[in-house]
Amino acid sequence: MTVFAGQGDPHSSMSLLWRGPEERRAGRSGPKPALSVDAIVTAGIAVADAEGMAALSMRAVGQRLGRTAMALYTYVPGKAELLDLMHDRVLAELPTGHDPAAGWRAAATAWAEEAFTCYLRHPWVLQISQARPVLGPAELGAMEAVLRILDGAGLAPRQLRGVVAALWQLVRGMARTAAEARAAAVDTGVADEEWWYARSTQLASLAPDFAERFPLLTALESAGGAPEAGDGAGDLEERTREAFRTGLAVLLDGVEAAAARS
């Protein structure tokens, strides 16, 4: 399931995304209101975290707040605008500061690890397409933070743009696989061990010459580099995290090499 952000009214979404503290309080004298944009966004994230993107609706958010869906529209025009706000709120959890004394590579590694963990806390965010950004302050702030880190590597502007994109997609892609490993057994009703056993026995029967046909895959599995039958969701998630760290290290090795040549 892929969801596109930025499908609501541009003026409404952008105004809500970029509202300041004064605007949040404007015109609200007297007792603190029971509802607010921030409260609705928090409830929306709670719904998506607990039940997934498919469960997100203004009605579901209203129920979590003890209100009707109609009561929310005074604050947020609709689900599309709410999704933009939720997405930007989650991206505000991404790290934006780093220790320059530690060096750009250590900072990039720390950022990627924290971002990976953030996406696993909110796996529904990984269903939001990157084709159209939200353009909220947190999203742009996160991008600025990564640029600030990798700018220390000394890359040319075109290289820097490519590396930032590659790093971000490595984090998102591997986090999505890890999240899917967590969800597979629950969503399909079939345990990972059962799934692997059923198919591995069929494969052994149907492809007795597997080792000859796929020598590199066989060698990789023998070396412990591929999942084996019987691996559980936890094993697959951990393998994905290990693969993420390996890919990250190789990517940063390449950044160092490219910077040395420029």
C-alpha positions in Angstrom: 0.0 0.0 0.0 1.5 3.3 -1.1 0.1 6.6 0.0 0.9 10.0 -1.5 1.3 12.9 0.8 0.3 16.4 -0.2 -3.2 15.4 -1.5 -5.1 17.9 0.6 -5.7 21.6 0.0 -2.3 23.2 -0.5 -3.1 26.4 1.5 -4.6 24.5 4.4 -1.9 21.9 4.6 1.0 24.3 4.4 -0.6 26.8 6.8 -1.1 24.0 9.4 2.4 22.6 8.8 4.1 26.0 9.3 1.8 27.4 12.0 3.8 28.9 14.9 3.1 28.8 18.7 1.3 32.1 18.5 -1.1 30.8 15.8 -1.8 27.7 17.9 -3.0 29.9 20.8 -4.5 32.7 18.7 -8.1 33.5 19.5 -8.3 31.0 22.3 -8.6 33.0 25.5 -10.0 31.4 28.6 -9.8 27.7 29.5 -7.6 25.4 27.4 -9.7 23.9 24.6 -10.4 20.2 24.8 -9.3 19.7 21.2 -6.4 21.2 19.2 -4.5 20.4 16.1 -1.6 19.0 18.1 -4.0 16.7 20.0 -5.6 15.5 16.8 -2.1 14.8 15.2 -1.0 12.9 18.3 -4.2 10.8 18.2 -3.8 10.1 14.5 -0.2 8.9 15.0 -1.5 6.6 17.9 -4.1 5.1 15.6 -1.6 4.5 12.8 1.0 3.1 15.2 -1.4 0.7 16.7 -3.5 -0.4 13.8 -1.7 0.6 10.6 -2.3 3.1 7.8 -5.4 1.3 6.6 -7.2 2.0 9.9 -6.5 5.8 9.8 -9.7 7.8 9.4 -11.1 11.0 10.9 -13.7 8.8 12.6 -11.1 6.6 14.2 -9.1 9.6 15.4 -12.3 11.1 16.8 -13.1 7.9 18.6 -9.7 7.9 20.2 -10.3 11.4 21.4 -13.8 10.7 22.5 -15.2 13.0 19.8 -17.1 12.7 16.6 -15.3 13.1 13.3 -17.2 16.3 12.6 -15.7 17.9 15.8 -12.2 17.5 14.2 -12.9 19.4 11.1 -12.8 22.7 12.9 -9.1 22.1 13.4 -8.0 19.9 10.5 -9.9 20.0 7.2 -9.6 16.3 6.4 -7.6 13.1 6.4 -5.2 14.3 3.7 -4.2 17.3 5.6 -4.0 15.2 8.8 -1.6 12.8 7.1 0.7 15.6 6.1 0.8 16.8 9.7 1.4 13.3 11.1 4.2 12.6 8.7 6.0 15.8 9.6 5.5 15.2 13.3 7.2 11.8 13.0 10.1 13.2 11.0 10.6 15.7 13.9 11.8 12.6 15.8 14.8 12.2 13.5 18.1 13.5 14.9 19.0 17.0 13.8 22.2 17.6 15.8 25.6 16.0 15.7 29.0 16.4 17.3 31.3 17.9 14.7 34.3 16.8 16.7 33.3 13.1 16.1 33.7 13.5 12.4 31.2 13.3 9.6 31.3 9.5 9.3 30.5 8.9 12.9 27.7 11.5 12.7 26.2 9.9 9.5 26.3 6.4 11.1 24.6 7.7 14.3 21.9 9.5 12.2 21.2 6.5 10.1 20.9 4.2 13.1 18.5 6.6 14.9 16.4 7.1 11.8 16.2 3.3 11.2 14.8 2.9 14.8 12.4 5.8 14.3 10.9 4.3 11.2 10.4 1.0 13.0 8.5 2.9 15.8 6.2 4.2 13.1 6.3 1.7 10.2 3.2 3.2 8.5 5.4 6.2 7.6 7.2 3.9 5.2 4.1 3.5 3.1 4.1 7.3 2.3 5.7 7.8 -1.1 8.8 10.0 -1.3 7.8 11.2 -4.8 6.0 14.2 -3.3 7.4 15.6 -0.1 5.3 17.2 2.6 7.6 20.3 2.7 7.0 20.8 6.4 9.5 22.2 8.8 10.5 18.9 10.3 11.0 17.2 7.0 13.1 20.1 5.7 15.0 20.2 9.0 15.8 16.6 8.8 17.1 17.0 5.3 19.2 20.0 6.4 20.7 18.0 9.2 21.8 15.2 6.8 23.3 17.8 4.4 25.1 19.4 7.3 26.6 16.1 8.3 27.7 15.0 4.9 28.9 18.4 3.9 31.9 17.7 6.1 33.0 14.9 3.7 34.0 17.4 1.1 31.9 16.2 -1.8 31.0 18.2 -4.8 27.3 19.4 -4.8 26.1 16.8 -7.3 27.8 14.0 -5.3 26.4 15.4 -2.1 22.8 15.3 -3.5 23.2 11.7 -4.7 24.7 10.5 -1.4 22.0 12.1 0.7 19.3 10.5 -1.5 21.1 7.1 -1.3 21.5 7.2 2.4 17.9 8.2 3.0 16.6 5.4 0.8 19.0 2.8 2.3 17.5 3.7 5.7 13.9 3.7 4.6 14.2 0.6 2.4 15.9 -1.6 5.0 13.6 -0.3 7.8 10.6 -1.3 5.7 11.9 -4.8 5.2 12.5 -5.1 9.0 9.0 -3.8 9.7 7.6 -6.3 7.2 9.5 -9.1 9.0 7.8 -8.1 12.2 4.4 -8.0 10.7 4.5 -11.1 8.4 3.3 -13.8 10.8 0.5 -11.6 12.2 -0.7 -10.3 8.9 -0.7 -13.6 7.1 -1.6 -16.0 9.9 1.4 -18.2 9.0 4.4 -18.4 11.3 7.8 -17.8 9.7 9.1 -21.2 10.6 6.0 -22.9 9.0 6.3 -20.7 5.9 10.0 -21.5 5.4 9.6 -25.2 6.1 6.8 -25.6 3.6 8.7 -24.0 0.8 12.2 -25.2 1.6 11.0 -28.8 1.4 9.3 -28.2 -1.9 12.4 -26.5 -3.2 14.6 -29.4 -2.2 12.3 -31.8 -4.0 11.8 -29.7 -7.2 15.3 -28.5 -7.6 17.7 -31.3 -6.5 20.4 -29.6 -8.6 20.0 -26.3 -6.7 23.7 -26.1 -5.7 24.8 -26.6 -9.3 22.4 -24.1 -10.7 22.9 -21.5 -8.0 26.4 -21.9 -6.7 26.8 -18.3 -5.4 23.5 -18.5 -3.5 24.6 -21.8 -2.0 28.0 -20.5 -1.0 26.4 -17.4 0.6 24.0 -19.5 2.6 26.8 -21.9 3.7 28.8 -18.8 4.9 25.8 -17.6 6.9 25.0 -14.7 4.6 21.5 -15.8 3.7 18.3 -16.7 5.7 17.9 -20.3 6.4 14.7 -22.4 6.8 13.4 -22.0 10.3 14.5 -18.5 10.8 11.8 -16.6 12.8 10.7 -13.0 12.4 13.2 -11.9 15.0 16.0 -13.6 13.1 14.9 -12.0 9.8 14.6 -8.6 11.4 18.0 -8.9 12.9 19.5 -10.1 9.6 17.9 -7.1 8.0 19.5 -4.8 10.6 22.9 -6.4 10.0 22.5 -6.0 6.3 21.6 -2.4 6.8 24.7 -1.8 8.8 26.9 -3.5 6.3 25.4 -1.5 3.4 25.8 1.7 5.4 29.4 1.0 6.0 30.1 0.2 2.4 28.2 3.4 1.3 30.3 5.5 3.6 33.5 3.8 2.4 32.5 5.0 -1.1 31.8 8.5 0.2 35.3 8.6 1.6 36.8 7.3 -1.6 34.9 9.8 -3.7 35.9 12.7 -1.4 39.6 11.7 -1.7 39.4 11.8 -5.5 37.7 15.2 -5.6 
